């Protein structure tokens, strides 16, 4: 016999445990025949009734999974939320950190910024793929083997607090801290590898190396304090007058020495000035210093005014 029912039974039974095939075959065939007879008793053509009954039973692989108590998903509901939470947590920072480290190391080795960035992005993507694969594989194995993971059951104590409406977002805070961190890194890195070289391959620092004995450590310390200030500002969640005061002090403490060094031709290294002939011509160096000072002053004043405006709006 090679009826539709026979073919359906064969397709179903090949995916169920061998020791239960006879039992399931008898049960399933009896159910199918009863449903066909019921429809035929109501005047329906037996062949049409058979086709409709089998269609209603659905995909034989899905039916076999129900008989075998076999899950048809990679990560079932038992561990899905834990899998999703762990995966999101790891992907939120691990690829970025590894990619950044690789980019910095590559840039320091060969001096090619574009190539270093490309390497960093490629490694970050590879790390993200590896994390996704191994975390998913681990949870899939635990799901299929019913391995207890000892994970705590949910309870009401895990309910998060009502979100505080923040004027200072986490994204802005991270961006500010990353920018400050990169600035500190480059202040140190440029002394050894600024991506400018003399004809004989000697590195040309951007900042006068003599400042390492005076202003540079102070400026770096101010940047570190600024990064800490960004974190404190985020924890508070909004501008306050004490924060405005600290912001003014940090802005002025950094901007005034930098402007003074620029205007007195003490910030840029002599090697850099000598490398570009146009800087040594006439008042070009002084003009560059003046424009840079104006730019720094505008940015500093705007940052101070912006913090005052936001504080006034909040307290009005």
N, C-alpha and C positions, 0 to 999 in steps of 0.2 A: 504494500500500500504506500502511496505517496501523495496522500491528500494534504490539504492545507493544514489540517490538524496535526497530521504526522510530522510535517515539516516544522510546525511551530513547536511541537514537543521536543523534537531533536535539537532545535536551536536553543531551547530553554535548558534542556538536561545537560548539555555539554559544559555548562558553566556552574553546575551545582556539585556538591560533594558526591563522590561515586557511591558511598554507602547509603545515600538517601535517594538515588535516582529512581529506583523502582517504586518507592513510596510516593515520591513527588509525581512520577509519571502516572500512576494510577489515580491519584487525587486530582491532578490537573485534567487528565483526559475525562474523568467522570464529570467534573465541573463544566468543561466545554460541551460535552454531549448533552448535559441537562439544559444548559442555556440554549443550545441549538434546538432541542426538542420543544422547549417552551415557546420559542419564536415560531417554529414550524407549526405547532398546535394552534397558533393564532393566524394561520394562513400564509405565512411567509415562506418563500422558496427556500429549501434546505441549504442549497449552495450559497444563496445570498445571506441566509442567517449565519452560516459558518463564517463567512468573510467578515460580517459585522461583529460577531462575538470576538473573533481574534483581534480585530482592530481595537475593540474596547479594552481588551486585556493589555494591549500595548507592546512595546518593544520587548522581545523575549529576554534580552540581556538584562533589562531593568527588572523584569519579573524574577529572573534567576537570582539577581542580587538580593531581592527580598527573601526568597526561599533560603539563601545561604547566609542571610544576615550580614551581607557585605556592603560596606559604605561605597557610594558612588561619588565621593568627593575626596580631594587630596587632603584638605584640612577641614574636619567636620566641626560642628558647633561646640563640641566639648572643649577644644583648644583654640578655636579660631580667634577669639578676642585677645588671648595671651600672645598668640603668634603675631597678630597685627600690631599690637602695642610694642612688642620687642623689636619687630622689624622697623617700624617707624622711628623708634628711638635710635637704633643703630644707624639707620640711613640718614638721620638728621645731622650727624656730626662726623662719623668715622670717615666716609669718603672725602669730605671736605678737608679734614685735617691731614689725611694721608696725601691727598693731591697737592695741598699747599706745601707740605714738607718736601715732596718730590720736586715741585717746581722751584723752590728756593735752592735746593741742592744742585739741580741741573743748571740753574742760572749762575750759581757760584762756580760751577765746574767749567762750563763752556762759554758763558757770557752771552748766550743767545736768549733774549727775553721771550721772543715769540715761540721758539722751540721749547723753552722751559714751561711756558704756559700750556702748550699743547700736550707735553708729557704729563703735566699735572692733571689736566682734564681727562686724558686717557686712563691714567692710573685710578682716578676717582671713579670713573665709570666701571672699570674692571673690579674695583673693590666693592662697589654697590651690587654688581652682579653676583660676586662671590658670596657676599653677606646674604642676599636674597635666596640663593641656591641652598646654602648650608643650613640656614635657619629653617627654611621651608622643609628641607629633607628631614631634619631632626624632628620637627613637629609631625610630619607625615608618618614617620616610622612610629612615633609614640602613639599616634591616632590609630594606626592599623593594628598595632600589637597590644592596644589597650594598656599601655604602660603608664602607671600612675606617676605624675610629675610632682606630686606634693604641693601643688599650687593652692593658695588659700582661697576659700569660697568668698564670694562677694558678700558684703554686709553694708548696712547703711552708714557705718563709720567711714567708708571709703568715698562717700559723696563729696565732691569738691565744693569749696565755698563759692558763694555767688560771685561771679567775676566782678572785679573792681573796674569801673570805667576809668581807663588810663588816658591821660593826655600825652604821655610819653610811651611810645610803643616799643616792644621788644626788638622789632626790626630796626628801628632807628638807633636804638642803643647798641645792638650788635654791629651795625654799620659804622657807628662812631668809634667803638672800641677797636674794631678791625683796622680802620683807617689810622688810628693812633698807633696801633701795634706795628703796622707796616712802616709808618714814619720812623718809629724808633729803630726798627730793623734796618732801614735804609741808612739812617744816620751812622749806624755802626758799620754796615756793609760797605758803604761808599769809600770808607777809609782804606779798604783792602781791594774792593772790586766795584768801581763806579761805572764800568762799561765805557770809560774814556781812557785811552792809552796814548803814550808818546810814540814816536816812530820806532823806538827800540822795544816797545811792549811794556813799558813801565806804567803802572796804574796812576791815573790822575784823580785825586780826591776832589770832590765838589766843595767841601767845607775845609777851611784852613786847618791843617793838623795841629797847629799851635793851640787851637781852642780846646783841645782835649785836656789841657792843663788848667782851663779856666771855665769858659761858658758852656761847652758842650755837655759835660755831666749835669750841670744845673738844668739845661734845657730838656735833657732826657728825663731827669727827675720830675720836672714840671709836666711832661707828657704822661708819665706814669700816674701822677696825681690826677691828671685830667681823665685818664681811663677809669680810675677809681671813682671820680666824681660822676662819670656817666652811669656807673653801676648804682651809686647811691641815688642819683636822680631817678633812675628807673624804679628802684625799690619804693621811693616816695610816691611815684606815679604822676606827679604834677609839679609845676613850678611853685616855689614859695620864695618869700623875700630872703630868707637865709641862703637858699640855693642861688638866688640871683647875686647876692653878695660874694659868695665863693666863686661863682662863674666870672664875675668882674675881676676879682683878684687873679684868678688863673689866666684869664685872657690877657690882662695887662702885664702880668709877670712874664709871660712868654713873648708877647708882641713887642714890648718896649726894648728888651735887650737885642732881639733880632733886628729891629729897625735901626737901632743905634749901631750895631755891628755893620749893617749894610751901608749906612750913610758915612761911616768912617773907613770903608773899604777893608774891613777886617773879617768879614764872613766868608767870602769866597777864597779858595786857596790860590796862592800866587801861581801855582802850576796851571790851574784852570784859566786864569786870566792870560797867562803867557801862551797857552795853547790856541786861543782864539785871537787872531791879530786885531780884529775889529774892536775888541774890548779895550785894547791898549791905546786906541786912537782917540785923541781929543778928550771930550767929556763923556764918551760912550759908557764907560764904567759907572760914572756918577749918575748918568741918565737912567741906566738900568737899575741902579740902586734906588733912585728916586721913585721910579714907577713901581718897583717891587714894594717899597715902603708904603706908598699910597694904597696899593692893593691890600697889603696886610692890614693897614689901618681901617680901610673900608670894611673888610671882613670882620675884624675885631669889633668895630663899633656896631655893625649890623647884628652880630651875635648878641651883644649886650642889650641893644634896643629890643631885639626879638624876645629875649627872656623877660624883659620888663613888661612888654606889651602882653605877653601870655599870662604873666602873674597878675597884672591889673585886671584883665578880662576875667580871670578866675575868681578874684576877690571882690569884684564890683557887685 
